[in-house]
């Protein structure tokens, strides 16, 4: 009788475990389905389900479905959004030290950028993020950002004068674009297409990959390689969500995120050239190199000095050493 009772109890326990509801994470970004970053999030979704045996699932909401740049970062703080993959500078609203990642002309190469992020500089930023409710999972590569507009190719700082250029609402980015001569216009990415179409904006600044994946080539004529920013996207988990997952599943998520970062960088490298070639051959966008970038860099040089004086956290020297 006791043996039968124990077997029955064990069966009920196993059945309850099997029927336990999975933890469902909501992950979001502002980018299209065919963007390398969205593909990397999809990879994370598949792998976290597989490796936790269905205990953790991750639904992906691309293309600003859960709000704009600032809204999704705020959602992570509040726990209403579990994972946000977002332009790293956007997190500076809560973690001012993150402004280091939007300093113009700071990073010289993809290798230098990730050497800094994976080293001491990355550790310092991670500590600051965790204090404000973010669990940094990894960084995705966002290429370099350049000027895109409908008026003329940009070759000198004089060519930027009077152009209304959309930027993310991050103080350092706004100041940088203004100091280079344009009129910085903060706006959510999801509103850029219609703003260009209606003439509210003259242009924006981003990468060829984002230009292509959001089909903004339909509203953009000139792409001028200034490469004024090389800013990664941070993939951040809400601390509220992390507490629900348990240490084992959180460790799996972090492992999956690192693999997703490697995949995203591979996809970026494979696709950027193809996208530029297609947009050029079809006559959608005219691309040009800015031959002398020095005046653009000189116009913004004070911003790095101001960061160093404000925070005195050693990040500037650490990052410059990695370049």
C-alpha positions in Angstrom: 0.0 0.0 0.0 2.8 2.4 0.9 4.7 1.5 -2.2 1.6 2.2 -4.4 1.1 5.5 -2.6 4.7 6.5 -3.2 4.5 5.6 -6.8 1.4 7.6 -7.2 2.9 10.6 -5.6 6.0 10.4 -7.8 3.8 10.2 -10.9 1.9 13.3 -9.8 5.1 15.2 -9.2 6.6 14.2 -12.5 3.4 15.2 -14.3 3.3 18.5 -12.6 6.9 19.2 -13.6 6.1 18.2 -17.2 3.1 20.5 -17.2 4.9 23.4 -15.7 4.5 26.6 -17.7 7.7 27.7 -19.4 9.2 31.1 -18.7 8.5 33.2 -21.8 10.9 36.1 -22.5 9.9 39.0 -24.7 12.9 40.2 -26.8 12.7 43.3 -29.0 14.6 45.6 -31.3 13.8 48.4 -33.8 15.1 46.5 -36.8 13.6 44.5 -39.7 13.3 40.7 -40.0 16.2 40.3 -42.4 18.6 42.4 -40.3 21.6 40.4 -39.0 20.7 41.4 -35.4 17.2 40.1 -35.7 18.5 36.9 -37.2 20.8 36.6 -34.2 17.9 37.1 -31.8 16.0 34.3 -33.7 19.0 32.1 -33.1 18.8 32.8 -29.4 15.1 32.0 -29.4 15.7 28.6 -31.0 18.7 27.7 -28.8 17.3 28.7 -25.4 14.2 26.6 -26.0 16.4 23.6 -27.1 19.0 23.9 -24.4 16.6 24.4 -21.4 14.3 21.6 -22.7 11.5 24.1 -23.1 11.8 25.6 -19.6 12.7 29.0 -21.2 11.2 30.3 -24.4 12.0 33.6 -26.1 9.5 35.4 -28.4 11.1 38.0 -30.7 9.4 41.3 -31.5 11.4 43.1 -34.2 10.6 46.4 -35.9 9.7 48.4 -32.8 6.7 46.2 -32.0 7.2 46.8 -28.2 8.0 50.5 -28.5 10.7 52.9 -29.7 14.4 53.1 -28.7 13.8 54.7 -25.2 10.5 52.8 -24.5 12.1 49.4 -24.8 15.1 50.3 -22.6 12.6 51.7 -20.0 10.7 48.4 -20.3 13.8 46.4 -19.3 14.2 48.5 -16.2 10.5 48.0 -15.3 10.5 44.3 -16.2 7.7 44.8 -18.8 10.3 43.9 -21.6 12.6 41.0 -20.8 15.3 41.6 -23.4 16.1 44.7 -25.4 18.7 44.7 -28.2 19.4 48.4 -28.6 21.9 51.0 -29.7 24.3 51.0 -26.7 24.1 54.8 -26.2 20.4 54.6 -25.5 21.2 53.0 -22.2 23.0 56.2 -21.1 19.7 57.6 -20.0 20.0 55.2 -17.0 23.7 54.5 -17.1 25.5 57.7 -18.0 28.9 55.9 -18.3 27.5 54.2 -21.5 28.1 57.6 -23.3 31.6 56.3 -23.9 30.2 54.0 -26.6 28.8 56.9 -28.6 32.0 59.1 -28.6 32.6 60.1 -32.3 35.6 58.7 -34.0 36.7 56.8 -30.9 36.8 53.2 -32.3 39.0 52.6 -35.3 38.0 48.9 -36.1 35.6 46.1 -35.3 38.5 44.3 -33.6 39.4 47.3 -31.4 35.8 47.7 -30.4 35.3 44.1 -29.3 38.8 44.0 -27.6 37.6 46.9 -25.4 34.1 45.4 -24.8 35.6 42.0 -23.9 38.3 43.5 -21.6 38.5 45.7 -18.6 36.4 48.5 -20.2 33.6 46.0 -20.7 33.8 44.9 -17.1 33.5 48.5 -15.8 30.4 49.1 -18.0 28.8 45.8 -17.0 29.1 46.7 -13.3 27.5 50.1 -13.9 24.7 48.5 -16.0 23.9 45.9 -13.3 23.6 48.6 -10.6 20.7 50.1 -12.7 18.7 46.9 -13.3 20.3 45.6 -16.6 22.0 42.2 -17.0 24.3 42.7 -20.0 24.2 39.5 -22.1 26.4 40.5 -25.1 27.0 43.1 -27.7 26.1 42.9 -31.4 28.2 44.6 -34.1 26.4 47.6 -35.7 29.1 48.5 -38.2 29.9 52.2 -38.5 27.4 55.0 -38.8 27.5 57.5 -41.7 25.4 60.2 -43.1 22.4 59.5 -45.3 20.4 62.3 -46.9 18.2 63.4 -49.8 19.9 66.7 -50.6 23.5 66.1 -51.7 26.5 64.0 -51.2 28.5 65.0 -48.1 32.2 65.7 -48.6 32.9 68.5 -46.2 31.4 69.8 -43.0 30.0 72.7 -45.0 27.8 70.2 -46.9 26.1 69.3 -43.6 25.0 72.8 -42.8 21.2 73.2 -42.6 20.4 69.5 -43.0 17.9 68.1 -40.5 19.5 64.7 -39.6 17.7 62.2 -37.5 19.6 60.9 -34.5 18.8 58.7 -31.5 18.0 61.0 -28.5 21.3 60.6 -26.8 23.0 63.9 -25.7 26.5 63.0 -27.0 25.2 62.0 -30.4 23.0 65.1 -30.6 26.0 67.3 -29.7 28.3 65.5 -32.2 26.0 65.9 -35.1 25.3 69.6 -34.3 29.0 70.4 -33.9 29.6 68.8 -37.3 27.2 71.4 -38.8 23.9 69.6 -39.2 20.7 70.0 -37.3 20.4 67.0 -35.0 16.7 65.8 -34.9 16.0 63.1 -32.2 13.4 60.6 -33.4 12.4 57.0 -33.0 13.7 54.8 -35.8 10.2 53.6 -36.6 9.2 57.2 -37.5 12.1 57.9 -39.9 10.5 56.5 -43.1 7.5 58.7 -43.0 9.5 61.8 -41.8 11.8 61.4 -44.8 8.8 60.9 -47.1 7.1 64.0 -45.8 10.2 66.2 -45.8 10.3 66.6 -42.0 13.8 65.2 -42.2 16.6 65.7 -44.8 18.4 62.6 -43.7 19.6 60.4 -40.9 22.7 58.5 -39.9 23.2 54.8 -39.8 24.8 51.8 -41.6 24.2 50.4 -45.0 22.7 47.2 -43.4 20.0 49.2 -41.6 19.4 51.3 -44.7 18.7 48.1 -46.6 16.8 46.0 -44.1 14.3 48.8 -43.2 13.9 49.6 -47.0 14.8 53.2 -46.3 16.6 53.3 -49.6 13.1 54.1 -50.9 13.4 57.5 -49.2 17.1 58.1 -49.2 19.3 59.2 -52.1 22.9 59.8 -50.8 25.1 57.7 -48.5 28.3 59.4 -47.5 30.9 57.3 -45.6 31.8 59.5 -42.6 32.0 56.5 -40.1 31.6 59.0 -37.3 30.3 56.4 -34.9 31.2 52.7 -34.4 28.7 51.9 -31.8 27.6 48.4 -30.8 24.1 47.3 -29.8 23.8 46.0 -26.3 21.6 42.9 -25.7 20.4 43.5 -22.1 18.2 41.3 -19.9 16.0 42.8 -17.2 17.2 42.0 -13.7 13.5 41.4 -12.9 13.4 38.7 -15.5 16.8 37.2 -14.5 15.5 36.5 -11.0 12.7 34.4 -12.4 15.0 32.2 -14.5 17.3 30.6 -11.9 21.1 30.4 -12.1 21.2 27.4 -14.5 18.9 28.8 -17.1 20.5 32.3 -16.8 23.9 30.7 -17.5 22.5 29.0 -20.6 21.0 32.2 -21.8 24.4 34.0 -21.5 26.1 31.2 -23.3 23.6 31.4 -26.1 23.9 35.1 -26.3 27.7 34.9 -26.8 27.2 32.5 -29.7 24.5 34.8 -31.2 27.0 37.6 -31.1 29.5 35.6 -33.1 26.8 34.6 -35.6 25.6 38.2 -35.9 29.1 39.5 -36.7 29.5 36.7 -39.3 26.1 37.6 -40.9 27.1 41.3 -40.9 30.3 40.7 -42.7 28.6 38.4 -45.3 25.7 40.8 -46.0 26.9 44.4 -45.9 28.9 44.3 -49.2 26.1 42.5 -51.0 23.5 45.0 -49.8 25.7 48.0 -50.9 26.2 46.4 -54.3 22.5 45.8 -54.9 21.5 49.3 -53.8 24.2 50.7 -56.1 23.5 48.5 -59.1 19.8 49.2 -58.9 20.4 52.9 -58.7 18.6 53.2 -55.4 21.3 55.0 -53.4 24.5 56.8 -54.4 27.5 56.0 -52.2 30.5 58.2 -51.7 33.7 58.2 -49.6 34.5 61.4 -47.6 38.2 61.8 -48.6 39.2 64.0 -45.6 37.5 63.1 -42.4 39.8 65.3 -40.2 37.6 68.4 -40.1 34.6 66.2 -38.9 36.7 64.7 -36.2 38.2 68.0 -35.1 34.7 69.5 -34.7 33.8 66.9 -32.1 37.1 66.3 -30.3 36.0 68.2 -27.2 33.3 65.6 -26.4 35.9 62.9 -25.4 37.7 65.4 -23.2 34.4 66.3 -21.5 33.6 62.6 -20.9 37.0 62.1 -19.3 36.6 65.1 -17.1 33.1 64.2 -16.1 33.5 60.5 -15.1 37.2 60.0 -14.4 36.7 56.2 -14.6 39.7 55.4 -16.8 37.5 54.2 -19.7 39.0 56.6 -22.3 42.6 55.5 -21.7 41.6 51.8 -21.6 39.7 52.1 -24.9 42.4 54.1 -26.6 45.0 51.6 -25.6 42.9 48.8 -27.3 42.8 50.8 -30.5 
